Amino acid sequence: MEYTRSELMPGVFLSHLQCGKFKTACLSVTLLSQLKRETAAMNALIPAVLRRGTARYGDMEQLAKRLDELYGAAIEPVVRRVGEIHCVGFFASFAESAYLPGGEDLLGPVSALLAELLLAPNTRGGLLLPQYVDSEKEKQLDLIRSRVNNKRSYALQRCLEEMCCCEDYAVSRYGDEASCEAIHYKKLTRRYRELLRSSPVEIFYCGQASARAVTRALRDAFSGMPRGELDWDIGTDLRMNALEEQPRYVEERMAVTQGNLVMGFRLGECMEEPDIPALYVFNAVFGGGPTSKLFLNVREKLSLCYYASSALILRKGLMAVSSGVAFENFAPARDEILAQLEAIRKGEVSDEELDWAKRGVASDLRALLDSPGELEGFWLAQALDGLDYGPAELAGLVEEVTREQVVAVAKSVVCDLVYFLRGEETDKSDGEDEADEEA
């Protein structure tokens, strides 16, 4: 795989990954803006509304027919946040010419349709169609409201919201319910036009076509892209330290039969010059897999929880530990999670644990090479970070990580907030008053 990066036009960048490994190519277009509460819901809604129809293909039925003509090509709206950067746009996949009758090249037609979806939506009087806006708004509201249905992910979101309450990262990629309900088609049209003019744009291609061919096709397709004064003031605020000297404690009660404990950590001073491979390996040793300390000790050996795992939010400098616990096991599970972190700080990491962690992380990174979609997400994040090494190179660096590097990361990590989702009824025998005081 050969990776190159270039600027197609002012503020529009192409990351090109030439690869003959797949039968399908992928092409994504992503608009970048700062994640903000007042605009998040509108930003997230825009690609869904644009996907409803263009000036030429006025509704989804006509769009589907056009995609069928392109041998089943697919174009879907995408909404992400990378750190505190809001990323919205489209992801397209289409068959490589070598696998089509007569070797037909779909790069040009798919690029043109992608550009048409973004730049020439179906409008009336220059405004986005109200019926499309209202329909997609209801779907987004359902999505926002449904987050409570999955208690594990809900607890994680709530922990991060409380932990980053004074930061942009507290905002969901889909915005909040009140902001979404307030969206009007005229207001959304203004935001759409503003986003087109001011947003830096990241385009990613993975496939067999050369960089020259992709550049030519995209310049032809996106020649009408409006470019005004670009908003380069986007980025992520990395806070090294916890908000208070002692971890904050947030409890929420709901009709649940199993407690959901989430502990939010700041990665600390190691984020001043982050050692990415060491951070990945530390997470794998601590709680990132079935060979981790949290899984083998907190879950298996001590049976304090139904599950326990840690996950890095690297571009925000955070780590979250999620655990399902019986209500009465809140304090013991919390204390043992911290005890396992302390064990790493003391260097209590066996050769076997370190080897398992490195193998697991390296394997996961190399697995990205098997999926165009995973590669697209990886390289978008790399582009935003100004990095140019791929998954295979990162996997090689992971395999060189030492115990001392892992210990150094552990010593930098600090607990910021403990969140507990528990049942509505108070069990006086669970010692929760004492647990609250300790937290």
C-alpha positions in Angstrom: 0.0 0.0 0.0 1.3 3.4 -1.0 0.1 6.5 0.8 0.3 10.1 -0.5 -1.3 13.3 0.6 -2.0 16.5 -1.4 -4.1 19.6 -1.5 -6.6 19.6 -4.4 -7.9 23.1 -3.9 -7.9 25.6 -1.0 -8.6 23.7 2.2 -9.5 20.5 0.3 -7.0 17.6 1.0 -6.7 14.2 -0.6 -5.3 11.2 1.3 -4.6 8.6 -1.4 -4.0 5.0 -0.6 -3.1 2.9 -3.7 -4.0 -0.7 -3.0 -4.7 -3.7 -5.3 -5.9 -5.9 -2.4 -9.7 -5.3 -2.6 -12.4 -5.8 -5.2 -14.0 -2.6 -4.2 -12.6 0.9 -3.9 -13.8 3.5 -1.3 -14.0 7.2 -1.5 -15.1 9.5 1.4 -15.6 13.3 1.7 -15.6 14.8 5.2 -16.3 18.4 6.3 -14.5 19.4 9.4 -15.7 21.9 12.1 -15.3 22.4 15.8 -17.7 20.3 17.9 -20.1 22.8 19.5 -23.4 22.3 21.3 -25.1 25.0 19.2 -24.2 23.5 15.8 -23.7 19.7 16.5 -27.3 18.6 15.8 -27.5 20.7 12.6 -24.1 19.4 11.3 -25.1 15.8 12.0 -28.4 16.3 10.2 -27.0 17.8 7.0 -25.6 14.6 5.3 -28.8 12.7 6.1 -30.9 15.4 4.4 -28.5 15.7 1.4 -28.7 12.0 0.9 -32.5 12.3 0.3 -32.0 13.7 -3.2 -30.1 16.0 -5.6 -31.1 18.5 -8.2 -30.8 15.7 -10.9 -31.9 12.7 -8.8 -34.7 14.2 -6.7 -35.5 11.5 -4.3 -34.1 8.3 -2.8 -35.7 6.1 -5.4 -34.0 7.9 -8.2 -30.7 7.9 -6.3 -31.1 4.1 -5.8 -31.7 3.6 -9.5 -28.5 5.6 -10.3 -26.5 3.6 -7.8 -27.8 0.4 -9.4 -26.6 1.7 -12.8 -23.2 2.1 -11.2 -23.1 -1.7 -10.4 -24.5 -1.4 -6.9 -22.3 1.4 -5.7 -23.2 2.6 -2.2 -23.0 6.1 -0.7 -24.0 6.6 2.9 -23.9 9.6 5.3 -21.3 9.6 8.0 -21.2 11.5 11.3 -18.1 11.2 13.6 -16.2 13.1 16.2 -12.4 12.8 16.3 -11.4 14.3 19.6 -13.4 17.6 19.5 -13.5 17.9 15.7 -16.9 17.2 14.2 -16.6 15.2 11.0 -19.6 14.9 8.7 -19.9 13.8 5.1 -20.3 10.7 2.9 -18.6 7.3 2.4 -18.8 5.6 -1.0 -17.8 2.2 -2.1 -17.8 0.9 -5.6 -16.5 -2.0 -7.7 -13.0 -1.9 -9.1 -12.9 -1.8 -12.9 -11.0 -5.1 -13.1 -14.2 -6.9 -11.9 -16.7 -5.2 -14.2 -17.7 -6.0 -17.8 -15.4 -4.3 -20.2 -13.3 -2.9 -17.4 -15.6 0.0 -16.9 -14.1 2.7 -14.6 -16.5 3.9 -11.9 -14.2 6.4 -10.3 -15.4 9.4 -12.4 -19.2 8.7 -12.2 -19.0 7.9 -8.4 -17.0 11.1 -7.7 -19.5 13.1 -9.7 -22.5 11.7 -7.8 -20.7 12.2 -4.5 -20.1 15.8 -5.4 -23.7 16.3 -6.6 -25.0 15.0 -3.2 -22.8 17.5 -1.4 -23.0 20.5 -3.6 -26.4 20.3 -5.5 -29.1 19.0 -3.2 -32.8 19.0 -4.1 -34.0 22.4 -3.1 -37.0 24.7 -3.6 -36.3 28.4 -3.8 -32.7 27.7 -2.8 -33.8 26.1 0.5 -33.6 22.5 1.6 -36.9 20.7 1.3 -38.8 21.0 4.6 -40.3 17.5 4.2 -36.8 16.0 3.9 -35.5 18.0 6.9 -38.5 17.2 9.1 -38.3 13.5 8.2 -34.6 13.1 8.9 -34.9 15.3 12.1 -37.3 12.8 13.5 -35.0 9.9 12.8 -32.1 11.8 14.5 -34.3 12.6 17.5 -35.1 8.9 17.8 -31.4 8.1 17.7 -30.7 10.6 20.4 -33.5 9.4 22.6 -32.6 5.7 22.1 -29.2 6.0 23.7 -30.7 5.2 27.1 -31.7 1.7 25.8 -28.2 0.4 25.9 -27.3 0.9 29.5 -23.6 0.1 29.0 -23.0 2.6 26.3 -25.3 5.1 28.0 -23.3 4.9 31.2 -20.1 5.5 29.3 -21.5 8.5 27.5 -22.8 10.0 30.8 -19.4 9.5 32.4 -17.7 11.3 29.6 -20.3 14.1 29.6 -19.8 14.7 33.3 -16.1 14.3 33.2 -15.8 16.8 30.3 -18.6 19.1 31.4 -16.6 22.2 30.7 -15.2 20.9 27.4 -16.5 20.5 23.9 -16.2 16.8 24.2 -19.2 16.6 26.4 -21.3 17.3 23.2 -22.6 14.2 21.4 -21.8 13.9 17.7 -25.6 14.1 17.1 -26.2 17.0 19.4 -28.8 17.1 22.1 -32.5 16.6 21.9 -33.5 20.3 22.5 -31.1 21.5 19.8 -32.4 18.9 17.3 -36.0 19.7 18.0 -35.3 23.4 17.2 -34.0 22.8 13.7 -36.0 24.5 10.9 -35.3 24.0 7.2 -34.3 27.6 6.7 -31.9 27.5 9.6 -30.5 24.3 8.4 -30.0 25.7 4.9 -28.0 28.6 6.3 -25.8 26.2 8.3 -25.3 24.0 5.3 -24.1 26.9 3.1 -21.8 28.1 6.0 -20.3 24.7 6.4 -19.6 24.4 2.7 -17.8 27.7 2.6 -15.8 27.6 5.8 -15.0 23.9 6.5 -11.6 22.3 5.7 -12.4 19.1 3.7 -10.7 15.7 3.9 -11.1 13.3 1.0 -9.9 9.8 1.3 -9.5 7.2 -1.5 -8.4 3.6 -1.2 -8.2 1.5 -4.4 -6.3 0.6 -7.5 -6.4 4.0 -9.3 -3.3 6.1 -9.4 -3.0 9.4 -7.5 -3.0 11.3 -10.8 -6.3 9.6 -11.9 -8.0 10.2 -8.6 -6.9 13.9 -8.5 -8.2 14.5 -12.0 -11.6 12.9 -11.3 -12.0 14.8 -8.0 -11.0 18.1 -9.4 -13.5 17.8 -12.2 -16.3 16.7 -9.8 -15.6 19.3 -7.1 -14.7 22.2 -9.2 -17.8 24.1 -8.0 -17.0 23.7 -4.3 -17.6 27.1 -2.7 -14.5 28.3 -0.8 -14.8 31.3 1.5 -12.8 32.2 4.5 -11.9 28.8 6.0 -12.2 28.2 9.7 -8.9 26.7 10.7 -9.6 27.2 14.4 -10.5 23.6 15.0 -8.8 21.2 17.4 -9.0 19.4 20.7 -8.3 20.7 24.1 -6.1 18.2 26.0 -6.4 18.6 29.7 -3.7 16.8 31.5 -5.0 16.8 35.1 -8.2 15.9 36.9 -10.6 18.7 37.6 -10.4 18.2 41.4 -7.8 16.7 43.8 -10.1 13.7 44.5 -12.1 11.9 41.9 -15.6 13.3 41.5 -18.5 10.9 42.0 -21.7 11.0 40.0 -24.6 8.6 40.7 -27.7 8.1 38.5 -30.7 5.9 39.4 -32.7 4.1 36.8 -34.8 0.9 36.6 -31.9 -1.5 36.1 -31.1 -4.8 37.7 -27.3 -4.5 37.2 -25.1 -1.6 38.1 -23.0 0.1 35.5 -19.7 1.5 36.9 -17.6 3.7 34.6 -14.4 5.3 35.8 -13.0 8.2 33.7 -9.2 8.8 33.7 -7.0 11.6 32.3 -3.9 10.2 30.6 -1.9 13.1 32.2 1.5 14.4 31.4 2.4 11.6 29.0 0.1 13.4 26.5 2.6 16.3 26.2 4.6 14.1 23.9 2.4 11.0 23.5 4.1 7.6 23.0 1.3 6.1 21.0 2.6 2.5 20.9 3.2 2.5 24.6 -0.3 3.9 25.3 -1.9 1.1 23.3 0.1 -1.6 25.1 -0.6 -0.1 28.5 -4.3 -0.2 27.8 -4.1 -3.8 26.6 -2.2 -4.8 29.8 -4.7 -2.9 32.0 -8.1 -3.7 30.6 -8.1 -3.8 26.8 -8.7 -7.5 26.3 -9.1 -11.1 27.6 -5.5 -11.2 28.9 -5.7 -7.9 30.8 -5.4 -7.4 34.5 -9.0 -6.2 34.8 -10.4 -9.2 33.0 -8.3 -11.9 34.7 -8.4 -10.4 38.2 -11.4 -8.2 38.7 -13.8 -10.4 36.7 -12.4 -13.9 36.7 -10.4 -14.3 39.9 -12.3 -12.1 42.3 -15.7 -12.2 40.5 -16.5 -8.6 41.4 -18.1 -7.8 38.1 -19.9 -9.3 35.0 -17.4 -7.5 32.7 -14.6 -5.0 33.0 -12.6 -3.4 30.2 -10.7 -0.2 29.5 -10.7 1.9 26.3 -8.5 4.8 25.2 -10.0 8.0 23.8 -6.5 8.9 22.6 -7.2 12.1 20.8 -8.8 13.6 23.9 -6.3 12.2 26.3 -8.8 10.0 28.1 -9.3 6.5 29.2 -12.6 4.9 30.4 -13.0 1.7 32.4 -16.5 0.2 32.0 -17.8 -2.5 34.4 -21.1 -4.2 35.1 -21.5 -4.9 38.8 -24.0 -6.0 41.4 -25.0 -2.9 43.3 -23.4 -4.1 46.6 -20.1 -4.6 44.7 -19.6 -1.0 43.6 -17.0 -0.1 46.2 -15.0 -3.4 46.0 -14.9 -3.3 42.2 -13.9 0.4 42.1 -11.1 -0.2 44.6 -9.8 -3.3 42.8 -9.8 -1.5 39.4 -7.6 1.2 41.0 -5.5 -1.5 42.7 -4.7 -3.1 39.3 -3.6 0.3 37.9 -1.4 0.7 40.9 0.1 -2.7 40.3 1.2 -1.6 36.8 2.7 1.6 38.3 4.8 -0.6 40.6 6.1 -2.6 37.6 4.0 -5.7 38.3 3.7 -6.7 34.7 5.0 -10.2 33.8 6.8 -11.0 30.6 3.8 -13.1 29.6 1.3 -10.2 30.2 3.5 -7.8 28.2 3.8 -10.3 25.3 0.1 -11.0 25.2 -0.7 -7.3 25.2 1.8 -6.5 22.4 0.6 -9.4 20.3 -3.0 -8.5 20.7 -2.5 -4.8 19.8 -0.3 -5.5 16.8 -2.8 -8.1 15.5 -5.7 -5.6 15.8 -3.7 -2.9 14.0 -2.7 -5.3 11.1 -6.4 -6.3 10.9 -7.2 -2.8 9.8 -5.3 -3.6 6.5 -8.2 -6.0 5.6 -10.9 -3.4 5.6 -11.2 -0.2 3.4 -13.6 1.2 5.9 -11.3 0.7 8.8 -8.4 2.2 6.8 -10.5 5.3 6.0 -11.1 5.9 9.7 -7.5 5.3 10.6 -6.1 7.7 7.9 -8.7 10.4 8.7 -7.5 10.5 12.3 -3.8 10.4 11.1 -4.5 13.3 8.8 -6.0 15.4 11.6 -3.0 14.6 13.8 -0.5 15.4 11.0 0.9 11.9 11.0 1.8 9.7 8.1 2.6 6.2 9.4 0.3 3.4 8.6 -1.1 0.5 10.7 1.7 -1.9 9.8 4.4 0.5 10.9 2.5 1.3 14.1 2.2 -2.4 14.8 5.9 -2.8 14.4 6.5 0.0 16.9 4.0 -1.7 19.3 6.1 -4.9 19.3 9.1 -2.9 20.5 7.4 -1.4 23.6 9.1 -2.2 26.9 7.8 -2.7 30.4 9.4 0.6 31.5 7.3 2.5 28.8 4.1 0.9 30.0 4.9 1.7 33.7 5.7 5.3 32.7 2.2 5.7 31.1 0.5 4.1 34.2 2.3 6.6 36.5 0.9 9.5 34.4 -2.8 8.3 34.5 -5.1 9.9 37.1 -8.7 9.1 37.9 -11.0 12.1 37.3 -14.5 10.9 37.8 -16.5 7.8 38.9 -19.9 7.3 37.5 -22.4 4.7 38.8 -25.7 3.8 37.2 -27.7 1.9 39.8 -31.3 0.8 40.6 -34.0 3.1 41.7 -34.5 1.3 45.1 -32.0 2.0 47.8 -30.6 -1.1 49.5 -29.5 0.0 53.0 -27.3 -3.0 53.3 -25.0 -2.2 50.5 -22.9 0.4 52.4 -23.5 3.0 49.7 -23.2 5.9 52.1 -19.7 4.9 52.9 -18.9 4.3 49.2 -20.1 7.8 48.4 -17.8 9.3 51.0 -14.8 7.4 49.7 -15.5 8.4 46.1 
